[in-house]
Amino acid sequence: MEWYQQFKYDAIKPLIESGNEAVRYFVTKDLLGENVGPAADAIWNLKTPQSILKKQHSGGYWIYPGKNEDYYLLGTFKQLQPLVFQYGFDNSHPAIARGCEYLFSRQAEEGDIRGFIGNQYAPYYTGIVTALLIRAGYADDPRVEKALRWLLKMRQNDGGWVIGSPGLLGMAWSDVAKLTSDKNAETMKTFDKTQPFSHAGTGMVIRAFAAHPQYRKSTETLRAAELLKSHFFKEDNYNSYKAADHWVRFEYPFWWNNLLAAMDSLSLIGIPLTDAHIKMALDWFIANQQADGLWKVSYSNIHKAPENSKTQELKLWIALAVCRAFRRYYS
């Protein structure tokens, strides 16, 4: 049986017939295995990526609408995400190289990407930024190695990561808010590594290791993967993104942890199909496919997704990501 025959409905046809040139390019390349030429020739000149590129500033950064320079880091990451993950850009394009160098400029001496939550450690953001940098062509860059090594130091004793800053665990919310909003505040380094992992935080950090061709097979990565899959459909150990419903609220490019983002990482790491948690997740996607061959943006009772042109396009990217995971497992 072919991998796509696992689904109840044809998932490839609606993607090919969608009219979305970038989606069609990756369906043909990643799912059908055909030679479609480089993304630079096929989709880099499309209207949407060109519109994003035009907003880049000479310093390599993008601004975050309505915010000051404290948000340049967030604004730059937010704009590089679709360029790299939806349109296949990498550091061979000068604008991407400039943007990534801006991200690297925010790397602290210790190795983390600093500035998402003031001057506090943010392993979950360092993880997803590092994943983007690897995908953009920096897997062999010593600055990426430094970030990965820092992330390993930030693990809890159980081998996973917390959500938020590990230096702020146990603090009152008012103190957390004060420290994370002040870029000049002392970086809090009092860790309680006996506290359990967060699947929300671990799911974001593990993307960096899953993206790296060497680290994805490491003992530390496999340990974190075991923790992540063991929490499928469960509440988190921490209040941020605690509800189990967060597992089934999707987005693309991936940002917060959810079932699809986790399965993308675990399929790259190589957790086998024989694993009961993996099979459970794959069966969920089979059972919840819609009659049009796609999946809803949200199955959550907490976060509803309106039906509009934006969510309709997002469904295409979600379906593409689902198909990529299934192809890895069933091919």
Helices and strands as residue ranges (DSSP letters): G 3-6, H 13-16, H 21-26, I 27-31, H 39-42, H 47-54, G 69-71, H 72-85, H 94-105, H 123-133, I 134-138, H 142-153, G 166-168, H 173-180, H 199-211, G 215-217, H 219-230, G 244-248, H 259-269, H 276-287, H 309-330
